[in-house]
Amino acid sequence: MGLVIALDISMGKSYKVTYDDQTCLSEGEIIHNKEGFKALLRNVLERAFLLARGRKNAFQKIIFLLHSKAL
C-alpha cells in the first residue's frame, strides 16, 4: 500500500497517523495554531523527501505543487 498519512480532524485539535504499509511511523496530536500546522507541513515534507530521494523529478513536482498552492 505504501505511505499513508491519515488525519482525524475535529474542532480545536486533530490527530495524525503515518503508516508505511502496516508499520506505524508516527502519530500525534495536531494543535490548530500556526505552530501545529507548520509541524504537520514539516512532517509531510520530510516524508515526501524520503520518498523522492533518488527521484529528482518527483521531488521537483512536489515542491512545485506546494509553491503553487496558497498555504
FIGUFI-386286 format. One line per field, with one value per atom (N, C-alpha, C): residue number from 1; residue in three letters; atom name; x, y, z. Coordinates in steps of 0.2 Angstrom, whole numbers, plus 2048, in hexadecimal, padded with zeros to 3 digits. Atoms other than C-alpha are relative to their C-alpha. Example, Ala and Ser with C-alpha at 12.3 -4.5 7.8 and 13.67 -1.06 7.14 Angstrom:
// FIGUFI-386286
zakol: c(1; 1; 1; 2; 2; 2) $
tiba: c(ALA; ALA; ALA; SER; SER; SER) $
lovex: c(N; CA; C; N; CA; C) $
east: c(804; 83E; 804; 7FC; 844; 7FC) $
north: c(7FA; 7EA; 806; 7FA; 7FB; 805) $
up: c(800; 827; 800; 7FF; 824; 803) $
// end
This chain:
// FIGUFI-386286
zakol: c(1; 1; 1; 2; 2; 2; 3; 3; 3; 4; 4; 4; 5; 5; 5; 6; 6; 6; 7; 7; 7; 8; 8; 8; 9; 9; 9; 10; 10; 10; 11; 11; 11; 12; 12; 12; 13; 13; 13; 14; 14; 14; 15; 15; 15; 16; 16; 16; 17; 17; 17; 18; 18; 18; 19; 19; 19; 20; 20; 20; 21; 21; 21; 22; 22; 22; 23; 23; 23; 24; 24; 24; 25; 25; 25; 26; 26; 26; 27; 27; 27; 28; 28; 28; 29; 29; 29; 30; 30; 30; 31; 31; 31; 32; 32; 32; 33; 33; 33; 34; 34; 34; 35; 35; 35; 36; 36; 36; 37; 37; 37; 38; 38; 38; 39; 39; 39; 40; 40; 40; 41; 41; 41; 42; 42; 42; 43; 43; 43; 44; 44; 44; 45; 45; 45; 46; 46; 46; 47; 47; 47; 48; 48; 48; 49; 49; 49; 50; 50; 50; 51; 51; 51; 52; 52; 52; 53; 53; 53; 54; 54; 54; 55; 55; 55; 56; 56; 56; 57; 57; 57; 58; 58; 58; 59; 59; 59; 60; 60; 60; 61; 61; 61; 62; 62; 62; 63; 63; 63; 64; 64; 64; 65; 65; 65; 66; 66; 66; 67; 67; 67; 68; 68; 68; 69; 69; 69; 70; 70; 70; 71; 71; 71) $
tiba: c(MET; MET; MET; GLY; GLY; GLY; LEU; LEU; LEU; VAL; VAL; VAL; ILE; ILE; ILE; ALA; ALA; ALA; LEU; LEU; LEU; ASP; ASP; ASP; ILE; ILE; ILE; SER; SER; SER; MET; MET; MET; GLY; GLY; GLY; LYS; LYS; LYS; SER; SER; SER; TYR; TYR; TYR; LYS; LYS; LYS; VAL; VAL; VAL; THR; THR; THR; TYR; TYR; TYR; ASP; ASP; ASP; ASP; ASP; ASP; GLN; GLN; GLN; THR; THR; THR; CYS; CYS; CYS; LEU; LEU; LEU; SER; SER; SER; GLU; GLU; GLU; GLY; GLY; GLY; GLU; GLU; GLU; ILE; ILE; ILE; ILE; ILE; ILE; HIS; HIS; HIS; ASN; ASN; ASN; LYS; LYS; LYS; GLU; GLU; GLU; GLY; GLY; GLY; PHE; PHE; PHE; LYS; LYS; LYS; ALA; ALA; ALA; LEU; LEU; LEU; LEU; LEU; LEU; ARG; ARG; ARG; ASN; ASN; ASN; VAL; VAL; VAL; LEU; LEU; LEU; GLU; GLU; GLU; ARG; ARG; ARG; ALA; ALA; ALA; PHE; PHE; PHE; LEU; LEU; LEU; LEU; LEU; LEU; ALA; ALA; ALA; ARG; ARG; ARG; GLY; GLY; GLY; ARG; ARG; ARG; LYS; LYS; LYS; ASN; ASN; ASN; ALA; ALA; ALA; PHE; PHE; PHE; GLN; GLN; GLN; LYS; LYS; LYS; ILE; ILE; ILE; ILE; ILE; ILE; PHE; PHE; PHE; LEU; LEU; LEU; LEU; LEU; LEU; HIS; HIS; HIS; SER; SER; SER; LYS; LYS; LYS; ALA; ALA; ALA; LEU; LEU; LEU) $
lovex: c(N; CA; C; N; CA; C; N; CA; C; N; CA; C; N; CA; C; N; CA; C; N; CA; C; N; CA; C; N; CA; C; N; CA; C; N; CA; C; N; CA; C; N; CA; C; N; CA; C; N; CA; C; N; CA; C; N; CA; C; N; CA; C; N; CA; C; N; CA; C; N; CA; C; N; CA; C; N; CA; C; N; CA; C; N; CA; C; N; CA; C; N; CA; C; N; CA; C; N; CA; C; N; CA; C; N; CA; C; N; CA; C; N; CA; C; N; CA; C; N; CA; C; N; CA; C; N; CA; C; N; CA; C; N; CA; C; N; CA; C; N; CA; C; N; CA; C; N; CA; C; N; CA; C; N; CA; C; N; CA; C; N; CA; C; N; CA; C; N; CA; C; N; CA; C; N; CA; C; N; CA; C; N; CA; C; N; CA; C; N; CA; C; N; CA; C; N; CA; C; N; CA; C; N; CA; C; N; CA; C; N; CA; C; N; CA; C; N; CA; C; N; CA; C; N; CA; C; N; CA; C; N; CA; C; N; CA; C; N; CA; C; N; CA; C; N; CA; C) $
east: c(804; 800; 804; 7FC; 80E; 7FF; 800; 80F; 7F9; 807; 7FE; 801; 800; 7FC; 7F8; 807; 7EB; 7FF; 801; 7E3; 7F9; 807; 7D4; 7FF; 801; 7CE; 7FA; 805; 7C4; 800; 800; 7C0; 805; 7FB; 7CF; 807; 7FA; 7DB; 7FF; 801; 7DE; 805; 7FB; 7E8; 802; 7FD; 7F4; 804; 7FC; 7FB; 803; 7FC; 808; 802; 7FE; 80A; 804; 7FD; 815; 7FE; 803; 80C; 7FC; 803; 807; 804; 7FC; 814; 7FF; 801; 810; 806; 7F9; 81E; 7FF; 801; 816; 7F9; 806; 807; 800; 801; 801; 7FB; 805; 7F6; 802; 7FF; 7F5; 7FC; 804; 7F1; 7FE; 803; 7E7; 803; 7FC; 7F4; 805; 7FB; 802; 805; 7FB; 80F; 7FE; 803; 804; 800; 800; 801; 807; 7F9; 813; 803; 7FD; 818; 7FD; 803; 80B; 803; 7FD; 812; 807; 7F9; 824; 800; 800; 81F; 7FE; 802; 817; 806; 7FA; 826; 806; 7FB; 832; 7FF; 802; 828; 801; 800; 827; 807; 7F9; 83A; 803; 7FD; 83E; 7FD; 803; 832; 804; 7FD; 83A; 807; 7F8; 84C; 802; 7FE; 854; 7FB; 805; 845; 7FF; 800; 849; 7FA; 806; 83B; 7FA; 806; 82E; 800; 7FF; 835; 7FF; 801; 835; 7F9; 807; 823; 7FC; 803; 81E; 802; 7FF; 827; 7FC; 804; 81F; 7F8; 807; 80E; 7FF; 800; 811; 800; 7FF; 817; 7FA; 805; 808; 7FA; 806; 7FB; 802; 7FF; 7F8; 800; 800; 7FD; 7FE) $
north: c(7FA; 800; 806; 7FA; 80C; 805; 7FB; 81C; 803; 7FD; 822; 805; 7FB; 832; 801; 800; 831; 806; 7FB; 840; 7FF; 800; 840; 807; 7F9; 852; 801; 7FE; 859; 807; 7F9; 86A; 801; 7FE; 872; 7FC; 804; 863; 7FA; 805; 855; 7FB; 806; 844; 7FE; 802; 83E; 7F9; 806; 82D; 7FF; 801; 828; 7F9; 807; 816; 7FF; 803; 80D; 7F9; 806; 7FE; 7FF; 802; 7F6; 803; 7FE; 7FF; 808; 7F9; 80F; 803; 7FC; 81C; 805; 7FA; 82A; 801; 7FE; 830; 805; 7FA; 83F; 805; 7FB; 84D; 806; 7FA; 85C; 806; 7FB; 86C; 805; 7FB; 879; 807; 7FA; 887; 800; 800; 88D; 7FB; 805; 882; 7F9; 807; 873; 7FE; 801; 875; 800; 800; 879; 7F9; 807; 868; 7FB; 805; 85F; 800; 7FF; 867; 7FD; 802; 863; 7F8; 808; 850; 7FE; 802; 84F; 801; 7FF; 857; 7FB; 805; 84B; 7FA; 807; 83C; 800; 7FF; 843; 800; 800; 846; 7F9; 807; 834; 7FC; 804; 82D; 802; 7FE; 838; 800; 800; 836; 7FB; 804; 82F; 801; 7FE; 835; 807; 7F8; 847; 803; 7FD; 84A; 800; 800; 844; 805; 7FB; 84F; 807; 7F9; 85E; 801; 7FF; 85B; 801; 7FF; 85A; 807; 7F9; 86B; 805; 7FB; 873; 800; 800; 86D; 804; 7FC; 874; 807; 7F8; 885; 803; 7FD; 886; 801; 800; 884; 806; 7FB; 892; 7FC; 804; 88A; 805) $
up: c(800; 800; 800; 800; 803; 806; 7FB; 80D; 801; 7FF; 815; 806; 7FB; 81F; 801; 7FE; 828; 805; 7FC; 830; 803; 7FC; 83D; 802; 7FE; 83D; 804; 7FB; 84B; 801; 7FE; 852; 805; 7FC; 85A; 800; 801; 858; 7FC; 804; 84D; 801; 7FF; 84C; 7FA; 806; 83F; 802; 800; 83C; 7F9; 806; 82F; 800; 801; 829; 7F9; 806; 81D; 800; 800; 818; 807; 7F9; 829; 806; 7FB; 833; 801; 7FE; 83D; 801; 800; 83A; 805; 7FB; 845; 801; 7FF; 84D; 805; 7FB; 857; 7FF; 800; 85A; 7FC; 804; 84F; 803; 7FD; 858; 7FA; 806; 84D; 802; 7FF; 84E; 7FA; 805; 843; 801; 7FF; 84B; 7FF; 802; 84A; 7F9; 807; 838; 7FC; 803; 834; 802; 7FF; 83D; 7FC; 804; 833; 7F9; 806; 823; 7FF; 800; 828; 800; 800; 82B; 7F9; 807; 81A; 7FB; 804; 812; 801; 7FE; 81B; 7FD; 803; 815; 7F9; 808; 803; 7FE; 802; 803; 800; 7FF; 809; 7FA; 805; 7FC; 7F9; 806; 7EE; 7FF; 800; 7F3; 7FA; 806; 7E3; 7FA; 805; 7D9; 7FF; 800; 7D5; 7FD; 804; 7C9; 805; 7FC; 7D6; 805; 7FA; 7E4; 7FD; 803; 7D8; 7FF; 801; 7D4; 807; 7FA; 7E6; 803; 7FE; 7EA; 7FC; 804; 7DB; 802; 7FE; 7E1; 806; 7FA; 7F2; 7FF; 801; 7EC; 7FC; 804; 7E0; 804; 7FC; 7EE; 805; 7FA; 7FB; 806; 7F9; 80C; 805) $
// end
